[in-house]
Amino acid sequence: MIEAIVGSEGAERVLLFLAARGGGYPREIAACWSMDVSTVQNQLLRMERDGLLISRKVGRTRVFEFNPRYVFKHEVEALLGKALTHLPPDIQAQLTLQRKRPRRTGKPL
């Protein structure tokens, strides 16, 4: 959808994930899109180097999110927000699901 603008399908998927959830780490993004973790890491590091993203350590995990000081942050978020609305509903649901820990045994759905 916005692959022509961002340069690759991998970059598009990484940005859509971050726009939908506000942040994420490479393994989580790769699992969501069934991508190779090294591809996701390369995209994240390139975007961090260029100033679009920032990262912080949470325990031993490096979490990436949009850089609040990036000059075009609002424009990029607006573009990605519009792109998210044009995705199929099943993919939108997958991107917005934020399950961080397993469900307690016996807990009803």
N, CA, C and O atoms as CSV, one atom per row, in Angstrom:
chain,resi,resn,atom,element,x,y,z
A,1,MET,N,N,0.818,-1.184,0.000
A,1,MET,CA,C,0.000,0.000,0.000
A,1,MET,C,C,0.871,1.262,0.000
A,1,MET,O,O,0.736,2.097,-0.894
A,2,ILE,N,N,1.759,1.413,0.985
A,2,ILE,CA,C,2.674,2.561,1.012
A,2,ILE,C,C,4.113,2.116,0.785
A,2,ILE,O,O,5.064,2.829,1.106
A,3,GLU,N,N,4.244,0.937,0.232
A,3,GLU,CA,C,5.566,0.370,-0.041
A,3,GLU,C,C,6.396,1.283,-0.937
A,3,GLU,O,O,7.606,1.412,-0.748
A,4,ALA,N,N,5.749,1.914,-1.906
A,4,ALA,CA,C,6.467,2.795,-2.821
A,4,ALA,C,C,7.049,4.005,-2.099
A,4,ALA,O,O,8.072,4.548,-2.516
A,5,ILE,N,N,6.404,4.423,-1.025
A,5,ILE,CA,C,6.871,5.594,-0.284
A,5,ILE,C,C,8.007,5.235,0.670
A,5,ILE,O,O,9.006,5.949,0.753
A,6,VAL,N,N,7.847,4.120,1.391
A,6,VAL,CA,C,8.827,3.761,2.424
A,6,VAL,C,C,9.974,2.916,1.901
A,6,VAL,O,O,10.981,2.762,2.593
A,7,GLY,N,N,9.855,2.367,0.708
A,7,GLY,CA,C,10.986,1.693,0.091
A,7,GLY,C,C,10.919,0.184,0.028
A,7,GLY,O,O,11.494,-0.412,-0.883
A,8,SER,N,N,10.232,-0.460,0.973
A,8,SER,CA,C,10.144,-1.918,0.924
A,8,SER,C,C,8.930,-2.389,1.716
A,8,SER,O,O,8.380,-1.664,2.544
A,9,GLU,N,N,8.537,-3.610,1.436
A,9,GLU,CA,C,7.400,-4.196,2.141
A,9,GLU,C,C,7.733,-4.400,3.618
A,9,GLU,O,O,6.873,-4.231,4.482
A,10,GLY,N,N,8.973,-4.761,3.903
A,10,GLY,CA,C,9.392,-4.950,5.287
A,10,GLY,C,C,9.294,-3.663,6.088
A,10,GLY,O,O,8.818,-3.676,7.223
A,11,ALA,N,N,9.738,-2.557,5.514
A,11,ALA,CA,C,9.662,-1.260,6.188
A,11,ALA,C,C,8.203,-0.861,6.408
A,11,ALA,O,O,7.846,-0.328,7.459
A,12,GLU,N,N,7.376,-1.124,5.413
A,12,GLU,CA,C,5.947,-0.818,5.534
A,12,GLU,C,C,5.326,-1.591,6.694
A,12,GLU,O,O,4.585,-1.020,7.494
A,13,ARG,N,N,5.620,-2.866,6.786
A,13,ARG,CA,C,5.049,-3.692,7.843
A,13,ARG,C,C,5.535,-3.264,9.227
A,13,ARG,O,O,4.756,-3.237,10.180
A,14,VAL,N,N,6.804,-2.934,9.335
A,14,VAL,CA,C,7.351,-2.476,10.616
A,14,VAL,C,C,6.654,-1.187,11.044
A,14,VAL,O,O,6.241,-1.061,12.197
A,15,LEU,N,N,6.521,-0.235,10.131
A,15,LEU,CA,C,5.888,1.038,10.461
A,15,LEU,C,C,4.414,0.873,10.802
A,15,LEU,O,O,3.918,1.523,11.722
A,16,LEU,N,N,3.707,0.014,10.077
A,16,LEU,CA,C,2.292,-0.217,10.386
A,16,LEU,C,C,2.129,-0.823,11.770
A,16,LEU,O,O,1.220,-0.450,12.511
A,17,PHE,N,N,3.000,-1.752,12.120
A,17,PHE,CA,C,2.944,-2.369,13.447
A,17,PHE,C,C,3.165,-1.319,14.525
A,17,PHE,O,O,2.409,-1.258,15.494
A,18,LEU,N,N,4.189,-0.497,14.368
A,18,LEU,CA,C,4.492,0.521,15.369
A,18,LEU,C,C,3.379,1.561,15.455
A,18,LEU,O,O,3.077,2.057,16.540
A,19,ALA,N,N,2.773,1.890,14.327
A,19,ALA,CA,C,1.670,2.856,14.341
A,19,ALA,C,C,0.456,2.278,15.054
A,19,ALA,O,O,-0.245,2.999,15.764
A,20,ALA,N,N,0.201,0.995,14.875
A,20,ALA,CA,C,-0.964,0.366,15.491
A,20,ALA,C,C,-0.785,0.180,16.990
A,20,ALA,O,O,-1.738,0.352,17.750
A,21,ARG,N,N,0.415,-0.168,17.423
A,21,ARG,CA,C,0.637,-0.490,18.840
A,21,ARG,C,C,1.417,0.559,19.612
A,21,ARG,O,O,1.480,0.497,20.840
A,22,GLY,N,N,2.008,1.513,18.926
A,22,GLY,CA,C,2.761,2.548,19.625
A,22,GLY,C,C,4.202,2.185,19.907
A,22,GLY,O,O,5.001,3.063,20.233
A,23,GLY,N,N,4.550,0.937,19.792
A,23,GLY,CA,C,5.913,0.483,20.028
A,23,GLY,C,C,5.980,-1.023,19.910
A,23,GLY,O,O,4.954,-1.700,19.858
A,24,GLY,N,N,7.191,-1.543,19.869
A,24,GLY,CA,C,7.348,-2.987,19.774
A,24,GLY,C,C,8.810,-3.372,19.686
A,24,GLY,O,O,9.692,-2.529,19.524
A,25,TYR,N,N,9.038,-4.659,19.798
A,25,TYR,CA,C,10.401,-5.173,19.701
A,25,TYR,C,C,10.482,-6.124,18.511
A,25,TYR,O,O,9.459,-6.641,18.063
A,26,PRO,N,N,11.685,-6.359,17.994
A,26,PRO,CA,C,11.843,-7.078,16.726
A,26,PRO,C,C,11.158,-8.436,16.661
A,26,PRO,O,O,10.490,-8.732,15.670
A,27,ARG,N,N,11.301,-9.260,17.677
A,27,ARG,CA,C,10.712,-10.599,17.627
A,27,ARG,C,C,9.181,-10.533,17.573
A,27,ARG,O,O,8.544,-11.332,16.887
A,28,GLU,N,N,8.603,-9.584,18.292
A,28,GLU,CA,C,7.153,-9.404,18.309
A,28,GLU,C,C,6.648,-8.974,16.929
A,28,GLU,O,O,5.638,-9.486,16.446
A,29,ILE,N,N,7.347,-8.044,16.303
A,29,ILE,CA,C,6.964,-7.566,14.978
A,29,ILE,C,C,7.108,-8.683,13.954
A,29,ILE,O,O,6.230,-8.880,13.115
A,30,ALA,N,N,8.210,-9.408,14.024
A,30,ALA,CA,C,8.451,-10.508,13.085
A,30,ALA,C,C,7.396,-11.596,13.235
A,30,ALA,O,O,6.941,-12.146,12.232
A,31,ALA,N,N,7.001,-11.918,14.450
A,31,ALA,CA,C,5.997,-12.950,14.675
A,31,ALA,C,C,4.638,-12.514,14.141
A,31,ALA,O,O,3.894,-13.329,13.595
A,32,CYS,N,N,4.315,-11.257,14.293
A,32,CYS,CA,C,3.025,-10.748,13.824
A,32,CYS,C,C,2.889,-10.873,12.312
A,32,CYS,O,O,1.821,-11.227,11.813
A,33,TRP,N,N,3.947,-10.587,11.588
A,33,TRP,CA,C,3.917,-10.592,10.126
A,33,TRP,C,C,4.520,-11.858,9.513
A,33,TRP,O,O,4.577,-11.971,8.289
A,34,SER,N,N,4.966,-12.803,10.325
A,34,SER,CA,C,5.642,-14.015,9.834
A,34,SER,C,C,6.853,-13.641,8.977
A,34,SER,O,O,7.033,-14.147,7.870
A,35,MET,N,N,7.664,-12.755,9.511
A,35,MET,CA,C,8.872,-12.295,8.829
A,35,MET,C,C,10.097,-12.821,9.560
A,35,MET,O,O,10.001,-13.315,10.684
A,36,ASP,N,N,11.232,-12.712,8.919
A,36,ASP,CA,C,12.505,-13.069,9.529
A,36,ASP,C,C,12.904,-11.960,10.508
A,36,ASP,O,O,12.789,-10.778,10.185
A,37,VAL,N,N,13.368,-12.334,11.687
A,37,VAL,CA,C,13.720,-11.363,12.723
A,37,VAL,C,C,14.853,-10.449,12.261
A,37,VAL,O,O,14.846,-9.259,12.573
A,38,SER,N,N,15.811,-10.979,11.532
A,38,SER,CA,C,16.938,-10.145,11.084
A,38,SER,C,C,16.474,-9.056,10.120
A,38,SER,O,O,17.021,-7.954,10.128
A,39,THR,N,N,15.483,-9.347,9.299
A,39,THR,CA,C,14.934,-8.336,8.384
A,39,THR,C,C,14.308,-7.204,9.181
A,39,THR,O,O,14.523,-6.030,8.881
A,40,VAL,N,N,13.537,-7.558,10.190
A,40,VAL,CA,C,12.891,-6.554,11.035
A,40,VAL,C,C,13.948,-5.739,11.778
A,40,VAL,O,O,13.844,-4.514,11.847
A,41,GLN,N,N,14.960,-6.399,12.332
A,41,GLN,CA,C,16.018,-5.692,13.057
A,41,GLN,C,C,16.739,-4.702,12.147
A,41,GLN,O,O,17.029,-3.579,12.557
A,42,ASN,N,N,17.026,-5.113,10.924
A,42,ASN,CA,C,17.711,-4.220,9.987
A,42,ASN,C,C,16.869,-2.990,9.689
A,42,ASN,O,O,17.390,-1.876,9.646
A,43,GLN,N,N,15.563,-3.183,9.483
A,43,GLN,CA,C,14.673,-2.056,9.213
A,43,GLN,C,C,14.622,-1.116,10.417
A,43,GLN,O,O,14.718,0.102,10.264
A,44,LEU,N,N,14.473,-1.683,11.609
A,44,LEU,CA,C,14.395,-0.866,12.819
A,44,LEU,C,C,15.684,-0.072,13.045
A,44,LEU,O,O,15.636,1.113,13.374
A,45,LEU,N,N,16.812,-0.716,12.872
A,45,LEU,CA,C,18.088,-0.031,13.070
A,45,LEU,C,C,18.303,1.071,12.033
A,45,LEU,O,O,18.841,2.131,12.354
A,46,ARG,N,N,17.888,0.823,10.803
A,46,ARG,CA,C,18.009,1.849,9.757
A,46,ARG,C,C,17.131,3.053,10.093
A,46,ARG,O,O,17.563,4.197,9.952
A,47,MET,N,N,15.897,2.796,10.539
A,47,MET,CA,C,14.991,3.892,10.879
A,47,MET,C,C,15.449,4.638,12.127
A,47,MET,O,O,15.243,5.846,12.244
A,48,GLU,N,N,16.069,3.920,13.058
A,48,GLU,CA,C,16.614,4.584,14.248
A,48,GLU,C,C,17.814,5.448,13.861
A,48,GLU,O,O,17.962,6.567,14.353
A,49,ARG,N,N,18.654,4.936,12.996
A,49,ARG,CA,C,19.825,5.693,12.526
A,49,ARG,C,C,19.393,6.981,11.818
A,49,ARG,O,O,20.047,8.016,11.944
A,50,ASP,N,N,18.277,6.905,11.069
A,50,ASP,CA,C,17.785,8.057,10.321
A,50,ASP,C,C,16.952,9.013,11.167
A,50,ASP,O,O,16.557,10.076,10.689
A,51,GLY,N,N,16.681,8.648,12.420
A,51,GLY,CA,C,15.986,9.561,13.328
A,51,GLY,C,C,14.495,9.375,13.437
A,51,GLY,O,O,13.861,10.046,14.251
A,52,LEU,N,N,13.905,8.491,12.654
A,52,LEU,CA,C,12.456,8.277,12.706
A,52,LEU,C,C,12.040,7.555,13.984
A,52,LEU,O,O,10.981,7.843,14.540
A,53,LEU,N,N,12.861,6.625,14.450
A,53,LEU,CA,C,12.550,5.839,15.636
A,53,LEU,C,C,13.578,6.073,16.722
A,53,LEU,O,O,14.699,6.513,16.462
A,54,ILE,N,N,13.174,5.771,17.946
A,54,ILE,CA,C,14.098,5.721,19.069
A,54,ILE,C,C,13.901,4.369,19.742
A,54,ILE,O,O,12.873,3.718,19.555
A,55,SER,N,N,14.877,3.957,20.514
A,55,SER,CA,C,14.747,2.687,21.228
A,55,SER,C,C,15.125,2.898,22.680
A,55,SER,O,O,15.859,3.822,23.032
A,56,ARG,N,N,14.598,2.012,23.511
A,56,ARG,CA,C,14.933,2.023,24.931
A,56,ARG,C,C,14.973,0.585,25.403
A,56,ARG,O,O,14.313,-0.290,24.842
A,57,LYS,N,N,15.753,0.357,26.436
A,57,LYS,CA,C,15.871,-0.992,26.982
A,57,LYS,C,C,14.806,-1.194,28.056
A,57,LYS,O,O,14.640,-0.365,28.951
A,58,VAL,N,N,14.090,-2.308,27.950
A,58,VAL,CA,C,13.149,-2.736,28.973
A,58,VAL,C,C,13.636,-4.118,29.394
A,58,VAL,O,O,13.367,-5.111,28.718
A,59,GLY,N,N,14.345,-4.174,30.498
A,59,GLY,CA,C,15.015,-5.417,30.870
A,59,GLY,C,C,16.128,-5.683,29.882
A,59,GLY,O,O,17.029,-4.861,29.713
A,60,ARG,N,N,16.066,-6.838,29.226
A,60,ARG,CA,C,17.063,-7.164,28.197
A,60,ARG,C,C,16.534,-6.944,26.789
A,60,ARG,O,O,17.217,-7.256,25.813
A,61,THR,N,N,15.330,-6.412,26.676
A,61,THR,CA,C,14.674,-6.239,25.382
A,61,THR,C,C,14.753,-4.786,24.940
A,61,THR,O,O,14.522,-3.877,25.737
A,62,ARG,N,N,15.078,-4.566,23.675
A,62,ARG,CA,C,15.101,-3.223,23.115
A,62,ARG,C,C,13.761,-2.957,22.436
A,62,ARG,O,O,13.392,-3.632,21.475
A,63,VAL,N,N,13.035,-1.957,22.955
A,63,VAL,CA,C,11.714,-1.593,22.447
A,63,VAL,C,C,11.849,-0.344,21.587
A,63,VAL,O,O,12.494,0.625,21.990
A,64,PHE,N,N,11.245,-0.365,20.406
A,64,PHE,CA,C,11.321,0.748,19.461
A,64,PHE,C,C,9.985,1.480,19.421
A,64,PHE,O,O,8.923,0.870,19.552
A,65,GLU,N,N,10.054,2.800,19.237
A,65,GLU,CA,C,8.854,3.620,19.089
A,65,GLU,C,C,9.218,4.848,18.271
A,65,GLU,O,O,10.394,5.113,18.022
A,66,PHE,N,N,8.194,5.601,17.851
A,66,PHE,CA,C,8.452,6.794,17.048
A,66,PHE,C,C,9.162,7.855,17.880
A,66,PHE,O,O,8.866,8.039,19.060
A,67,ASN,N,N,10.096,8.543,17.250
A,67,ASN,CA,C,10.857,9.601,17.897
A,67,ASN,C,C,9.967,10.835,18.028
A,67,ASN,O,O,9.546,11.388,17.012
A,68,PRO,N,N,9.671,11.281,19.248
A,68,PRO,CA,C,8.802,12.455,19.400
A,68,PRO,C,C,9.421,13.740,18.854
A,68,PRO,O,O,8.709,14.718,18.625
A,69,ARG,N,N,10.727,13.749,18.644
A,69,ARG,CA,C,11.404,14.949,18.118
A,69,ARG,C,C,11.588,14.911,16.597
A,69,ARG,O,O,12.139,15.844,16.013
A,70,TYR,N,N,11.128,13.839,15.965
A,70,TYR,CA,C,11.272,13.745,14.508
A,70,TYR,C,C,10.425,14.837,13.850
A,70,TYR,O,O,9.264,15.021,14.215
A,71,VAL,N,N,10.987,15.549,12.900
A,71,VAL,CA,C,10.349,16.711,12.293
A,71,VAL,C,C,8.993,16.366,11.659
A,71,VAL,O,O,8.039,17.132,11.791
A,72,PHE,N,N,8.906,15.228,10.977
A,72,PHE,CA,C,7.686,14.863,10.267
A,72,PHE,C,C,6.879,13.792,11.003
A,72,PHE,O,O,6.131,13.045,10.372
A,73,LYS,N,N,7.019,13.709,12.316
A,73,LYS,CA,C,6.366,12.661,13.102
A,73,LYS,C,C,4.855,12.669,12.895
A,73,LYS,O,O,4.264,11.618,12.648
A,74,HIS,N,N,4.228,13.828,12.992
A,74,HIS,CA,C,2.768,13.897,12.873
A,74,HIS,C,C,2.299,13.513,11.472
A,74,HIS,O,O,1.265,12.863,11.315
A,75,GLU,N,N,3.053,13.911,10.471
A,75,GLU,CA,C,2.685,13.580,9.098
A,75,GLU,C,C,2.828,12.073,8.838
A,75,GLU,O,O,1.982,11.466,8.182
A,76,VAL,N,N,3.903,11.483,9.359
A,76,VAL,CA,C,4.115,10.042,9.192
A,76,VAL,C,C,3.012,9.268,9.911
A,76,VAL,O,O,2.471,8.306,9.366
A,77,GLU,N,N,2.677,9.686,11.135
A,77,GLU,CA,C,1.616,9.004,11.885
A,77,GLU,C,C,0.265,9.147,11.195
A,77,GLU,O,O,-0.528,8.205,11.198
A,78,ALA,N,N,-0.014,10.318,10.597
A,78,ALA,CA,C,-1.268,10.511,9.876
A,78,ALA,C,C,-1.331,9.590,8.654
A,78,ALA,O,O,-2.366,8.980,8.387
A,79,LEU,N,N,-0.233,9.491,7.922
A,79,LEU,CA,C,-0.173,8.608,6.753
A,79,LEU,C,C,-0.376,7.153,7.158
A,79,LEU,O,O,-1.146,6.432,6.524
A,80,LEU,N,N,0.311,6.720,8.213
A,80,LEU,CA,C,0.188,5.339,8.662
A,80,LEU,C,C,-1.194,5.064,9.240
A,80,LEU,O,O,-1.732,3.970,9.065
A,81,GLY,N,N,-1.770,6.036,9.920
A,81,GLY,CA,C,-3.131,5.872,10.439
A,81,GLY,C,C,-4.129,5.670,9.316
A,81,GLY,O,O,-5.026,4.835,9.427
A,82,LYS,N,N,-3.989,6.416,8.246
A,82,LYS,CA,C,-4.875,6.253,7.095
A,82,LYS,C,C,-4.643,4.902,6.425
A,82,LYS,O,O,-5.595,4.247,6.002
A,83,ALA,N,N,-3.385,4.486,6.326
A,83,ALA,CA,C,-3.061,3.179,5.739
A,83,ALA,C,C,-3.661,2.053,6.574
A,83,ALA,O,O,-4.133,1.058,6.024
A,84,LEU,N,N,-3.645,2.203,7.907
A,84,LEU,CA,C,-4.222,1.174,8.783
A,84,LEU,C,C,-5.710,1.006,8.555
A,84,LEU,O,O,-6.224,-0.109,8.638
A,85,THR,N,N,-6.410,2.090,8.271
A,85,THR,CA,C,-7.862,1.995,8.060
A,85,THR,C,C,-8.200,1.266,6.756
A,85,THR,O,O,-9.322,0.786,6.595
A,86,HIS,N,N,-7.250,1.178,5.830
A,86,HIS,CA,C,-7.495,0.517,4.551
A,86,HIS,C,C,-7.036,-0.944,4.531
A,86,HIS,O,O,-7.148,-1.616,3.506
A,87,LEU,N,N,-6.528,-1.428,5.650
A,87,LEU,CA,C,-6.141,-2.841,5.731
A,87,LEU,C,C,-7.374,-3.707,5.950
A,87,LEU,O,O,-8.379,-3.227,6.473
A,88,PRO,N,N,-7.312,-4.974,5.557
A,88,PRO,CA,C,-8.432,-5.882,5.832
A,88,PRO,C,C,-8.693,-5.984,7.337
A,88,PRO,O,O,-7.759,-5.877,8.132
A,89,PRO,N,N,-9.956,-6.189,7.738
A,89,PRO,CA,C,-10.307,-6.231,9.165
A,89,PRO,C,C,-9.531,-7.270,9.974
A,89,PRO,O,O,-9.204,-7.022,11.134
A,90,ASP,N,N,-9.231,-8.426,9.382
A,90,ASP,CA,C,-8.497,-9.446,10.138
A,90,ASP,C,C,-7.068,-8.995,10.447
A,90,ASP,O,O,-6.543,-9.289,11.522
A,91,ILE,N,N,-6.449,-8.296,9.526
A,91,ILE,CA,C,-5.093,-7.794,9.771
A,91,ILE,C,C,-5.130,-6.650,10.783
A,91,ILE,O,O,-4.246,-6.548,11.633
A,92,GLN,N,N,-6.140,-5.795,10.698
A,92,GLN,CA,C,-6.294,-4.724,11.688
A,92,GLN,C,C,-6.436,-5.309,13.085
A,92,GLN,O,O,-5.817,-4.819,14.030
A,93,ALA,N,N,-7.240,-6.348,13.222
A,93,ALA,CA,C,-7.437,-6.982,14.531
A,93,ALA,C,C,-6.142,-7.600,15.028
A,93,ALA,O,O,-5.827,-7.509,16.215
A,94,GLN,N,N,-5.392,-8.223,14.139
A,94,GLN,CA,C,-4.111,-8.838,14.513
A,94,GLN,C,C,-3.120,-7.782,14.986
A,94,GLN,O,O,-2.373,-8.019,15.936
A,95,LEU,N,N,-3.104,-6.628,14.341
A,95,LEU,CA,C,-2.162,-5.574,14.705
A,95,LEU,C,C,-2.525,-4.903,16.030
A,95,LEU,O,O,-1.637,-4.475,16.766
A,96,THR,N,N,-3.798,-4.809,16.336
A,96,THR,CA,C,-4.199,-4.111,17.551
A,96,THR,C,C,-4.294,-5.032,18.761
A,96,THR,O,O,-4.472,-4.546,19.878
A,97,LEU,N,N,-4.183,-6.332,18.578
A,97,LEU,CA,C,-4.194,-7.266,19.699
A,97,LEU,C,C,-2.906,-7.106,20.488
A,97,LEU,O,O,-1.815,-7.281,19.945
A,98,GLN,N,N,-3.027,-6.775,21.762
A,98,GLN,CA,C,-1.832,-6.532,22.565
A,98,GLN,C,C,-1.779,-7.482,23.749
A,98,GLN,O,O,-1.871,-7.051,24.898
A,99,ARG,N,N,-1.638,-8.731,23.483
A,99,ARG,CA,C,-1.566,-9.749,24.525
A,99,ARG,C,C,-0.120,-9.874,24.986
A,99,ARG,O,O,0.746,-10.235,24.190
A,100,LYS,N,N,0.156,-9.589,26.239
A,100,LYS,CA,C,1.524,-9.584,26.736
A,100,LYS,C,C,1.859,-10.795,27.597
A,100,LYS,O,O,3.037,-11.096,27.789
A,101,ARG,N,N,0.879,-11.484,28.109
A,101,ARG,CA,C,1.166,-12.646,28.940
A,101,ARG,C,C,0.090,-13.688,28.712
A,101,ARG,O,O,-0.983,-13.354,28.209
A,102,PRO,N,N,0.335,-14.919,29.060
A,102,PRO,CA,C,-0.647,-15.964,28.817
A,102,PRO,C,C,-1.881,-15.808,29.695
A,102,PRO,O,O,-1.832,-15.232,30.782
A,103,ARG,N,N,-2.960,-16.328,29.198
A,103,ARG,CA,C,-4.219,-16.305,29.934
A,103,ARG,C,C,-4.145,-17.276,31.098
A,103,ARG,O,O,-3.598,-18.371,30.970
A,104,ARG,N,N,-4.699,-16.871,32.237
A,104,ARG,CA,C,-4.729,-17.713,33.419
A,104,ARG,C,C,-5.506,-18.989,33.130
A,104,ARG,O,O,-6.538,-18.934,32.462
A,105,THR,N,N,-5.042,-20.126,33.610
A,105,THR,CA,C,-5.704,-21.404,33.403
A,105,THR,C,C,-7.125,-21.357,33.963
A,105,THR,O,O,-7.342,-20.964,35.109
A,106,GLY,N,N,-8.072,-21.759,33.146
A,106,GLY,CA,C,-9.467,-21.811,33.573
A,106,GLY,C,C,-10.222,-20.511,33.412
A,106,GLY,O,O,-11.427,-20.471,33.663
A,107,LYS,N,N,-9.549,-19.435,32.998
A,107,LYS,CA,C,-10.229,-18.154,32.837
A,107,LYS,C,C,-11.109,-18.201,31.591
A,107,LYS,O,O,-10.638,-18.614,30.532
A,108,PRO,N,N,-12.376,-17.789,31.688
A,108,PRO,CA,C,-13.258,-17.833,30.514
A,108,PRO,C,C,-12.826,-16.835,29.450
A,108,PRO,O,O,-12.239,-15.798,29.758
A,109,LEU,N,N,-13.119,-17.157,28.205
A,109,LEU,CA,C,-12.786,-16.250,27.114
A,109,LEU,C,C,-13.769,-15.139,27.143
A,109,LEU,O,O,-13.700,-14.233,26.313
